[in-house]
Amino acid sequence: MNVMDVEEVSEALKDRKLNVVAEATGLTPNTLSEIKNGRATNPTIKTLKALSDYFNGTCYGKCNNE
């Protein structure tokens, strides 16, 4: 599976409740907001992987804790 890029993640977050995504991925709502609003243009690969796993339905529990 490919890791989504920041633009794809930003678009995918547009219709999501950030607190729900944060709980599932272990990321902070602030980090998600920064990505969603285009202020975080270079998130870590770990962040992008966690979000890619979440959006592709492969994140069970906390995506960051691998």
VMD Tcl script that builds the backbone (N, CA, C; Angstrom):
set m [mol new atoms 198]
animate dup $m
set s [atomselect $m all]
$s set {name element resname resid chain x y z} {
  {N N MET 1 A 0.837 -1.180 0.000}
  {CA C MET 1 A 0.000 0.000 0.000}
  {C C MET 1 A 0.881 1.242 0.000}
  {N N ASN 2 A 0.476 2.215 -0.777}
  {CA C ASN 2 A 1.212 3.472 -0.836}
  {C C ASN 2 A 0.778 4.415 0.272}
  {N N VAL 3 A 1.714 5.221 0.706}
  {CA C VAL 3 A 1.425 6.249 1.696}
  {C C VAL 3 A 0.881 7.467 0.957}
  {N N MET 4 A -0.216 7.993 1.460}
  {CA C MET 4 A -0.829 9.175 0.853}
  {C C MET 4 A 0.096 10.369 1.028}
  {N N ASP 5 A 0.051 11.312 0.069}
  {CA C ASP 5 A 0.829 12.534 0.240}
  {C C ASP 5 A 0.007 13.552 1.024}
  {N N VAL 6 A 0.641 14.648 1.399}
  {CA C VAL 6 A 0.002 15.619 2.288}
  {C C VAL 6 A -1.252 16.226 1.659}
  {N N GLU 7 A -1.256 16.417 0.349}
  {CA C GLU 7 A -2.433 16.975 -0.306}
  {C C GLU 7 A -3.612 16.007 -0.261}
  {N N GLU 8 A -3.334 14.725 -0.463}
  {CA C GLU 8 A -4.387 13.708 -0.395}
  {C C GLU 8 A -4.953 13.610 1.018}
  {N N VAL 9 A -4.084 13.651 1.993}
  {CA C VAL 9 A -4.523 13.587 3.386}
  {C C VAL 9 A -5.354 14.816 3.735}
  {N N SER 10 A -4.895 15.984 3.318}
  {CA C SER 10 A -5.623 17.224 3.579}
  {C C SER 10 A -7.039 17.144 3.023}
  {N N GLU 11 A -7.164 16.662 1.814}
  {CA C GLU 11 A -8.482 16.534 1.183}
  {C C GLU 11 A -9.340 15.515 1.923}
  {N N ALA 12 A -8.738 14.406 2.325}
  {CA C ALA 12 A -9.482 13.356 3.031}
  {C C ALA 12 A -9.975 13.823 4.400}
  {N N LEU 13 A -9.258 14.762 5.010}
  {CA C LEU 13 A -9.650 15.265 6.333}
  {C C LEU 13 A -10.788 16.275 6.268}
  {N N LYS 14 A -11.096 16.804 5.109}
  {CA C LYS 14 A -12.064 17.900 4.984}
  {C C LYS 14 A -13.432 17.578 5.574}
  {N N ASP 15 A -13.890 16.335 5.434}
  {CA C ASP 15 A -15.228 15.988 5.929}
  {C C ASP 15 A -15.183 15.109 7.180}
  {N N ARG 16 A -14.067 15.129 7.874}
  {CA C ARG 16 A -13.911 14.276 9.066}
  {C C ARG 16 A -13.933 15.090 10.348}
  {N N LYS 17 A -14.383 14.454 11.427}
  {CA C LYS 17 A -14.283 15.047 12.756}
  {C C LYS 17 A -12.876 14.761 13.253}
  {N N LEU 18 A -12.106 15.814 13.467}
  {CA C LEU 18 A -10.699 15.654 13.788}
  {C C LEU 18 A -10.469 14.911 15.099}
  {N N ASN 19 A -11.358 15.088 16.065}
  {CA C ASN 19 A -11.168 14.374 17.334}
  {C C ASN 19 A -11.339 12.866 17.152}
  {N N VAL 20 A -12.175 12.436 16.219}
  {CA C VAL 20 A -12.364 11.013 15.944}
  {C C VAL 20 A -11.111 10.443 15.269}
  {N N VAL 21 A -10.595 11.172 14.277}
  {CA C VAL 21 A -9.376 10.741 13.588}
  {C C VAL 21 A -8.199 10.731 14.564}
  {N N ALA 22 A -8.124 11.745 15.408}
  {CA C ALA 22 A -7.040 11.827 16.391}
  {C C ALA 22 A -7.056 10.626 17.325}
  {N N GLU 23 A -8.220 10.272 17.804}
  {CA C GLU 23 A -8.343 9.128 18.720}
  {C C GLU 23 A -7.911 7.827 18.035}
  {N N ALA 24 A -8.288 7.660 16.787}
  {CA C ALA 24 A -7.965 6.423 16.065}
  {C C ALA 24 A -6.496 6.328 15.677}
  {N N THR 25 A -5.853 7.468 15.428}
  {CA C THR 25 A -4.479 7.453 14.919}
  {C C THR 25 A -3.426 7.756 15.966}
  {N N GLY 26 A -3.831 8.325 17.092}
  {CA C GLY 26 A -2.862 8.722 18.107}
  {C C GLY 26 A -2.216 10.067 17.817}
  {N N LEU 27 A -2.695 10.753 16.793}
  {CA C LEU 27 A -2.192 12.087 16.463}
  {C C LEU 27 A -3.015 13.122 17.214}
  {N N THR 28 A -2.500 14.327 17.337}
  {CA C THR 28 A -3.252 15.368 18.030}
  {C C THR 28 A -4.220 16.057 17.073}
  {N N PRO 29 A -5.348 16.533 17.598}
  {CA C PRO 29 A -6.265 17.297 16.757}
  {C C PRO 29 A -5.579 18.521 16.135}
  {N N ASN 30 A -4.635 19.113 16.861}
  {CA C ASN 30 A -3.916 20.268 16.340}
  {C C ASN 30 A -3.100 19.897 15.090}
  {N N THR 31 A -2.411 18.767 15.147}
  {CA C THR 31 A -1.650 18.295 13.985}
  {C C THR 31 A -2.576 18.079 12.803}
  {N N LEU 32 A -3.707 17.450 13.049}
  {CA C LEU 32 A -4.667 17.187 11.978}
  {C C LEU 32 A -5.224 18.482 11.405}
  {N N SER 33 A -5.500 19.445 12.253}
  {CA C SER 33 A -5.993 20.739 11.797}
  {C C SER 33 A -4.967 21.450 10.925}
  {N N GLU 34 A -3.710 21.387 11.340}
  {CA C GLU 34 A -2.637 22.019 10.557}
  {C C GLU 34 A -2.544 21.403 9.156}
  {N N ILE 35 A -2.658 20.094 9.069}
  {CA C ILE 35 A -2.611 19.413 7.772}
  {C C ILE 35 A -3.862 19.752 6.958}
  {N N LYS 36 A -5.004 19.648 7.584}
  {CA C LYS 36 A -6.278 19.916 6.906}
  {C C LYS 36 A -6.319 21.308 6.298}
  {N N ASN 37 A -5.791 22.279 7.020}
  {CA C ASN 37 A -5.855 23.674 6.581}
  {C C ASN 37 A -4.644 24.110 5.768}
  {N N GLY 38 A -3.757 23.176 5.436}
  {CA C GLY 38 A -2.627 23.487 4.571}
  {C C GLY 38 A -1.477 24.204 5.240}
  {N N ARG 39 A -1.486 24.269 6.559}
  {CA C ARG 39 A -0.392 24.949 7.266}
  {C C ARG 39 A 0.778 24.021 7.546}
  {N N ALA 40 A 0.527 22.716 7.564}
  {CA C ALA 40 A 1.607 21.731 7.741}
  {C C ALA 40 A 1.871 21.115 6.374}
  {N N THR 41 A 2.909 21.595 5.725}
  {CA C THR 41 A 3.185 21.149 4.360}
  {C C THR 41 A 4.208 20.028 4.292}
  {N N ASN 42 A 4.834 19.694 5.424}
  {CA C ASN 42 A 5.861 18.662 5.422}
  {C C ASN 42 A 5.769 17.784 6.679}
  {N N PRO 43 A 4.622 17.091 6.854}
  {CA C PRO 43 A 4.503 16.230 8.028}
  {C C PRO 43 A 5.435 15.030 7.908}
  {N N THR 44 A 5.726 14.402 9.018}
  {CA C THR 44 A 6.624 13.246 9.011}
  {C C THR 44 A 5.980 12.074 8.273}
  {N N ILE 45 A 6.822 11.167 7.812}
  {CA C ILE 45 A 6.329 9.968 7.142}
  {C C ILE 45 A 5.504 9.129 8.112}
  {N N LYS 46 A 5.856 9.140 9.391}
  {CA C LYS 46 A 5.092 8.409 10.407}
  {C C LYS 46 A 3.660 8.949 10.494}
  {N N THR 47 A 3.515 10.270 10.441}
  {CA C THR 47 A 2.192 10.900 10.462}
  {C C THR 47 A 1.409 10.532 9.214}
  {N N LEU 48 A 2.045 10.635 8.051}
  {CA C LEU 48 A 1.361 10.307 6.796}
  {C C LEU 48 A 0.978 8.829 6.751}
  {N N LYS 49 A 1.836 7.962 7.275}
  {CA C LYS 49 A 1.535 6.525 7.292}
  {C C LYS 49 A 0.342 6.244 8.193}
  {N N ALA 50 A 0.310 6.858 9.366}
  {CA C ALA 50 A -0.810 6.657 10.283}
  {C C ALA 50 A -2.118 7.090 9.632}
  {N N LEU 51 A -2.102 8.227 8.962}
  {CA C LEU 51 A -3.310 8.717 8.318}
  {C C LEU 51 A -3.674 7.879 7.092}
  {N N SER 52 A -2.693 7.441 6.348}
  {CA C SER 52 A -2.953 6.566 5.205}
  {C C SER 52 A -3.596 5.265 5.669}
  {N N ASP 53 A -3.061 4.692 6.729}
  {CA C ASP 53 A -3.632 3.463 7.283}
  {C C ASP 53 A -5.074 3.702 7.723}
  {N N TYR 54 A -5.317 4.815 8.358}
  {CA C TYR 54 A -6.665 5.150 8.815}
  {C C TYR 54 A -7.627 5.261 7.632}
  {N N PHE 55 A -7.253 6.026 6.627}
  {CA C PHE 55 A -8.154 6.245 5.503}
  {C C PHE 55 A -8.309 5.021 4.614}
  {N N ASN 56 A -7.353 4.128 4.637}
  {CA C ASN 56 A -7.443 2.902 3.853}
  {C C ASN 56 A -8.029 1.741 4.655}
  {N N GLY 57 A -8.480 2.023 5.874}
  {CA C GLY 57 A -9.167 1.019 6.669}
  {C C GLY 57 A -8.278 -0.024 7.301}
  {N N THR 58 A -6.977 0.259 7.402}
  {CA C THR 58 A -6.080 -0.730 7.996}
  {C C THR 58 A -5.591 -0.325 9.380}
  {N N CYS 59 A -6.127 0.745 9.915}
  {CA C CYS 59 A -5.723 1.215 11.242}
  {C C CYS 59 A -6.683 0.666 12.288}
  {N N TYR 60 A -6.175 -0.209 13.124}
  {CA C TYR 60 A -6.980 -0.747 14.215}
  {C C TYR 60 A -6.311 -0.322 15.513}
  {N N GLY 61 A -7.010 0.501 16.261}
  {CA C GLY 61 A -6.399 1.041 17.466}
  {C C GLY 61 A -5.542 2.240 17.117}
  {N N LYS 62 A -4.413 2.352 17.739}
  {CA C LYS 62 A -3.533 3.497 17.522}
  {C C LYS 62 A -2.537 3.195 16.426}
  {N N CYS 63 A -2.629 3.940 15.330}
  {CA C CYS 63 A -1.750 3.721 14.184}
  {C C CYS 63 A -0.291 4.052 14.502}
  {N N ASN 64 A -0.063 4.979 15.382}
  {CA C ASN 64 A 1.301 5.443 15.672}
  {C C ASN 64 A 2.108 4.444 16.484}
  {N N ASN 65 A 1.452 3.559 17.166}
  {CA C ASN 65 A 2.146 2.687 18.120}
  {C C ASN 65 A 2.615 1.389 17.474}
  {N N GLU 66 A 3.376 1.503 16.416}
  {CA C GLU 66 A 3.875 0.312 15.737}
  {C C GLU 66 A 5.325 0.084 16.066}
}
mol reanalyze $m
mol bondsrecalc $m
mol representation Tube
mol addrep $m
